[in-house]
Amino acid sequence: VGMEMDEEEMVEKTQEVLRVTAENYSSMVQSLRKGKSTEIDSINGYMLRMAVKYGVRVPINELLVKMVKIREEMMR
């Protein structure tokens, strides 16, 4: 299942998506702007819990979770 494409096609498709969605805001950004909780625990938090469980270091993901949680608190 999938679609094969060469590097040039992939770059073109990526640029097309960037053009079409340039004005969009992710649901996480929308939640933060509304002062609501985000889905950070469901997405990155889960990944972080699995990393801890299996002894894998994920420092960037851990930092992202902390940053979003701080931002959530600031926006309330």
N, C-alpha and C positions, 0 to 999 in steps of 0.2 A: 504494500500500500504506500502510495506516495507519488511524487512527481520528480522525474529526473530533469535536471537542467544544468547547463554549463555555468561557469563562473560569471560570464557576462550577463546571462539571463538572470542569475540570482541577484546580481548588483542592480540590474534594471528593475526587477520586481521589488527589491528592498527600497529603492528610491521612490518607486510609485507609491508604496505603502506610506512612506514618510511624507510624501506630498499630500496624500489624501487624508492623513490623520494628524497633520501638523497642528491643527487647532484643538485637538482632543485633549481631555484630561482624564487620567486614570481614575478608576473608582476610589482608589486610596486617597488621591489628592482631593477628589470631590468630598469624601467623608471628612478629611481634615479641615477643609474650608468650612464645612457645616458644623464643626465642633463635635462630630460623631466618632465613634470607635471605628477603626479600620479592620480589614481582614488580615492584618499582619500575623496574628497568632495562627490563623488557619493555614496560611501559606508559608511564610518564612519561619514562623515559630515551630511548625511541624518539622520542617527540615532541620532546624536547630535541635529539637528534641531527639530526632533520629541520629543526628551526628553525635550527640552526647551518648546516646545508647550504644552506638557502635565504636566509640572512641575516635571519631574523626574530627579534626579541627576545621572549623569553618569561620575564621575570624571576620571576614568581610560580611558574611550573612549575620553573624552575631552583632556586629556594629550597626548594620542596617536596622535590625529589629530594635535595638536600643534607641537609635535615632528617631524612628517612627514613634515609639512609645513616648519619648520625651516630647515630641511634637504634638502627640495626642493630648498630653497633659497641658501643654502650653495653650492649646486651642480651646480648652474647656473654660 
